[in-house]
Amino acid sequence: MNVLITGASAGIGRELAYLHGEQGHHLLLVGRNVEQLFETKHFVEQRGGSAVVLPYDIGQTVQIKALLRATEHTPVDVLINNAGFGLYGEFIETDVSRELNMIDVNIRALTYLTKAFSRRMQTQGGGRIVQIASTSSFHGGPFMSVYYATKAYVLSFSEALADELAPYNIQVTAVCPGATHTDFAKTADLATSGLFKRPGIMDAKTTAQLSFTGYMKGKTLVIPGRSNAIYVFMTRFLSRRKLVQMTHQLQAPTQSL
């Protein structure tokens, strides 16, 4: 089985690569950090899998096209759109260029790759597409407004495609992790947020294992972790305004410890 993972250099993407490696799968590892991608490749091969490194920046359309050319003769059975990042701060103050790049990676690249590989999977007779969304997909998020909006897109998009692509034997899963200890917080400038100062934040390995188990069973929606699942369930009983207010309180800047 050939599995393409974007954002495979660290965090959840790397841990998912390890899990597929343990199944003897062949990994196509996509990301910008070549050194870290080769580290992922090394550990995948130690676990019994095989891997190739594809160092492309999918935030750039020209790089997406190059990636698609590089994989045109390799049937991809599983596409995992894991690459993504956030940005913390008041919207009126944050860097718009970083937010537009976030939209390019979290939405544009994910859509582009899903389009290309779903067409290939249709020709191949089936496949699996895994979209890494977030518990933030379910409501707006003050101080990370653009990030939350991108993840809402991923969830809505994935749920629709799960229905559309089912006749072609293509399974689509939206994975919605909660806050997870990865490099995400550092990249998003979350040092002063209360989000990652709460107890019970899961690590990337646990999040990946629960996600892997769920999407390999063919679930359309996977929410890793009991507390995250309870949280998403409870959002059904609160007004959207109340959810936004709660998120404001959770993510408002705090004094660094």
C-alpha positions as CSV (number, residue, x, y, z in Angstrom):
1,M,0.0,0.0,0.0
2,N,1.3,3.5,-1.0
3,V,0.5,6.2,1.5
4,L,1.2,9.9,0.9
5,I,1.4,12.1,4.0
6,T,1.8,15.9,3.9
7,G,3.5,17.5,6.9
8,A,5.3,14.3,7.6
9,S,8.4,15.9,9.1
10,A,7.1,16.1,12.7
11,G,4.2,15.8,15.0
12,I,1.0,13.9,14.1
13,G,2.2,13.4,10.5
14,R,5.4,11.7,11.5
15,E,3.6,9.5,14.0
16,L,1.1,8.4,11.4
17,A,4.0,7.6,9.1
18,Y,5.4,5.3,11.8
19,L,2.1,3.5,12.2
20,H,1.8,2.9,8.4
21,G,5.4,1.8,8.4
22,E,4.6,-0.9,11.0
23,Q,2.1,-2.2,8.6
24,G,4.7,-2.6,5.9
25,H,3.4,0.2,3.8
26,H,5.4,2.4,1.4
27,L,5.4,6.1,2.5
28,L,5.6,9.2,0.4
29,L,6.8,11.8,2.8
30,V,6.0,15.4,1.9
31,G,7.2,18.5,3.7
32,R,9.6,21.4,3.6
33,N,12.2,20.3,6.2
34,V,14.4,17.8,4.3
35,E,16.5,16.8,7.3
36,Q,13.4,16.0,9.4
37,L,11.8,14.1,6.5
38,F,14.9,11.9,6.3
39,E,14.6,11.2,10.0
40,T,11.0,10.1,9.5
41,K,12.1,7.9,6.6
42,H,14.8,6.3,8.8
43,F,12.4,5.4,11.6
44,V,9.7,4.2,9.1
45,E,12.2,1.8,7.6
46,Q,13.3,0.6,11.1
47,R,9.6,-0.3,11.6
48,G,9.4,-2.5,8.5
49,G,8.1,0.0,6.0
50,S,9.7,1.9,3.1
51,A,9.7,5.5,2.3
52,V,10.8,8.2,-0.1
53,V,11.3,11.9,0.7
54,L,9.4,14.5,-1.4
55,P,10.6,17.9,-0.2
56,Y,7.9,20.2,-1.6
57,D,6.3,23.4,-0.1
58,I,2.6,22.8,-0.8
59,G,1.9,26.4,0.2
60,Q,3.1,27.2,-3.4
61,T,1.0,26.2,-6.4
62,V,4.2,25.5,-8.5
63,Q,5.4,23.1,-5.8
64,I,2.0,21.3,-5.7
65,K,2.2,20.8,-9.5
66,A,5.8,19.5,-9.1
67,L,4.6,17.1,-6.4
68,L,1.9,15.8,-8.6
69,R,4.3,15.3,-11.5
70,A,6.7,13.4,-9.2
71,T,4.0,11.0,-8.1
72,E,2.1,10.5,-11.4
73,H,3.5,7.0,-11.9
74,T,3.0,5.9,-8.3
75,P,-0.5,4.8,-7.4
76,V,-1.4,6.4,-4.1
77,D,-3.8,4.3,-2.1
78,V,-4.0,6.6,0.9
79,L,-3.7,10.4,0.9
80,I,-3.3,12.0,4.3
81,N,-3.6,15.8,4.2
82,N,-1.9,16.5,7.5
83,A,0.1,19.7,6.7
84,G,-1.3,22.8,8.3
85,F,-0.4,25.6,10.8
86,G,-2.0,28.3,12.9
87,L,-1.4,31.8,14.0
88,Y,-2.2,33.3,17.4
89,G,-3.1,36.9,18.2
90,E,-5.7,39.6,17.7
91,F,-6.7,39.6,14.0
92,I,-6.3,43.4,13.8
93,E,-2.6,42.9,14.7
94,T,-1.6,39.7,13.1
95,D,0.5,39.4,9.9
96,V,-1.9,39.1,6.9
97,S,0.8,37.4,4.8
98,R,1.1,34.6,7.3
99,E,-2.7,34.2,7.4
100,L,-2.9,34.1,3.6
101,N,-0.2,31.5,3.5
102,M,-2.2,29.6,6.2
103,I,-5.2,29.6,3.9
104,D,-3.0,28.4,1.0
105,V,-1.7,25.4,3.0
106,N,-4.8,24.5,5.2
107,I,-7.4,25.0,2.4
108,R,-6.0,25.6,-1.1
109,A,-3.3,22.9,-1.1
110,L,-5.6,20.4,0.7
111,T,-8.3,21.0,-2.0
112,Y,-5.9,20.8,-4.9
113,L,-4.3,17.5,-3.7
114,T,-7.7,16.0,-2.9
115,K,-9.0,16.8,-6.3
116,A,-5.9,15.3,-8.1
117,F,-5.7,12.2,-6.0
118,S,-9.4,11.5,-5.9
119,R,-9.4,11.4,-9.7
120,R,-6.5,9.0,-9.6
121,M,-8.2,6.9,-7.0
122,Q,-11.4,6.8,-9.2
123,T,-9.3,5.4,-12.0
124,Q,-7.5,2.9,-9.7
125,G,-10.9,1.6,-8.4
126,G,-10.8,3.1,-4.9
127,G,-8.7,4.6,-2.1
128,R,-8.7,6.4,1.2
129,I,-8.4,10.2,1.9
130,V,-7.7,11.4,5.4
131,Q,-8.1,15.1,6.2
132,I,-6.7,16.4,9.4
133,A,-9.2,18.9,10.7
134,S,-9.6,19.9,14.4
135,T,-12.1,20.2,17.2
136,S,-11.8,23.9,16.3
137,S,-13.8,23.0,13.1
138,F,-17.0,23.2,15.1
139,H,-17.1,26.9,16.0
140,G,-15.3,30.2,15.8
141,G,-12.1,30.9,17.7
142,P,-11.1,34.3,18.9
143,F,-7.4,35.0,18.7
144,M,-7.1,32.3,16.1
145,S,-10.0,33.3,13.9
146,V,-8.4,32.4,10.5
147,Y,-7.1,29.0,11.7
148,Y,-10.5,28.0,13.1
149,A,-12.2,29.1,9.9
150,T,-9.8,27.0,7.8
151,K,-10.5,23.9,9.8
152,A,-14.3,24.5,9.5
153,Y,-13.8,24.3,5.8
154,V,-11.8,21.0,6.1
155,L,-14.6,19.4,8.1
156,S,-17.5,20.6,5.9
157,F,-15.5,19.7,2.7
158,S,-14.6,16.2,4.0
159,E,-18.2,15.3,5.1
160,A,-19.5,16.3,1.7
161,L,-16.8,14.3,-0.2
162,A,-17.4,11.2,2.0
163,D,-20.9,11.1,0.5
164,E,-19.8,12.1,-3.1
165,L,-16.9,9.7,-3.4
166,A,-18.5,6.6,-1.8
167,P,-19.8,5.2,-5.1
168,Y,-16.2,5.2,-6.4
169,N,-15.0,3.1,-3.3
170,I,-13.1,6.1,-2.0
171,Q,-13.4,6.5,1.8
172,V,-13.0,10.0,3.2
173,T,-12.3,10.7,6.9
174,A,-12.1,13.9,8.8
175,V,-9.9,13.6,11.8
176,C,-10.6,16.3,14.5
177,P,-7.9,16.3,17.2
178,G,-8.0,18.7,20.1
179,A,-4.9,20.5,21.3
180,T,-1.9,18.2,20.9
181,H,1.7,18.6,22.1
182,T,3.6,19.1,18.8
183,D,5.5,22.0,17.2
184,F,2.1,23.5,16.3
185,A,2.0,25.8,19.4
186,K,5.5,27.2,18.7
187,T,4.7,27.8,15.0
188,A,1.4,29.5,15.9
189,D,3.0,31.8,18.5
190,L,0.8,30.3,21.3
191,A,3.2,30.9,24.2
192,T,0.9,33.3,26.0
193,S,-2.3,31.5,25.3
194,G,-4.0,29.4,28.0
195,L,-4.9,26.7,25.4
196,F,-1.8,24.6,26.0
197,K,-1.6,25.3,29.7
198,R,-4.5,23.1,30.5
199,P,-4.0,19.6,32.0
200,G,-4.8,16.5,29.9
201,I,-3.3,17.7,26.5
202,M,-2.6,14.6,24.4
203,D,0.8,13.8,22.8
204,A,1.2,13.3,19.1
205,K,1.8,9.6,19.4
206,T,-1.5,9.0,21.2
207,T,-3.4,11.3,18.9
208,A,-2.0,9.5,15.8
209,Q,-2.8,6.0,17.2
210,L,-6.4,6.9,17.9
211,S,-6.7,8.6,14.5
212,F,-5.2,5.7,12.6
213,T,-7.5,3.2,14.3
214,G,-10.5,5.3,13.4
215,Y,-9.8,6.0,9.7
216,M,-8.6,2.4,9.0
217,K,-12.0,1.3,10.2
218,G,-13.5,3.6,7.5
219,K,-15.1,6.1,9.9
220,T,-16.2,9.4,8.3
221,L,-15.4,11.4,11.5
222,V,-12.8,10.6,14.0
223,I,-12.3,12.6,17.2
224,P,-9.3,11.3,19.0
225,G,-9.6,11.1,22.8
226,R,-12.6,10.8,25.2
227,S,-12.4,14.4,26.5
228,N,-12.3,15.8,22.9
229,A,-15.3,13.6,21.9
230,I,-17.2,14.8,25.0
231,Y,-16.3,18.4,24.2
232,V,-17.6,18.1,20.6
233,F,-20.7,16.4,21.7
234,M,-21.4,19.2,24.2
235,T,-21.1,21.9,21.5
236,R,-24.5,20.7,20.2
237,F,-26.2,22.0,23.4
238,L,-24.6,25.5,23.5
239,S,-25.3,28.5,21.3
240,R,-22.6,29.4,18.8
241,R,-22.2,32.7,20.6
242,K,-21.6,31.0,23.9
243,L,-19.0,28.7,22.3
244,V,-17.1,31.7,21.0
245,Q,-17.2,33.4,24.4
246,M,-15.8,30.2,26.1
247,T,-13.1,30.0,23.5
248,H,-12.2,33.6,24.1
249,Q,-11.8,32.9,27.8
250,L,-9.6,29.8,27.1
251,Q,-7.4,31.4,24.5
252,A,-7.0,34.9,25.9
253,P,-3.4,35.9,26.5
254,T,-2.0,35.0,30.0
255,Q,1.2,35.8,31.7
256,S,4.0,33.4,30.6
257,L,5.2,31.1,33.4
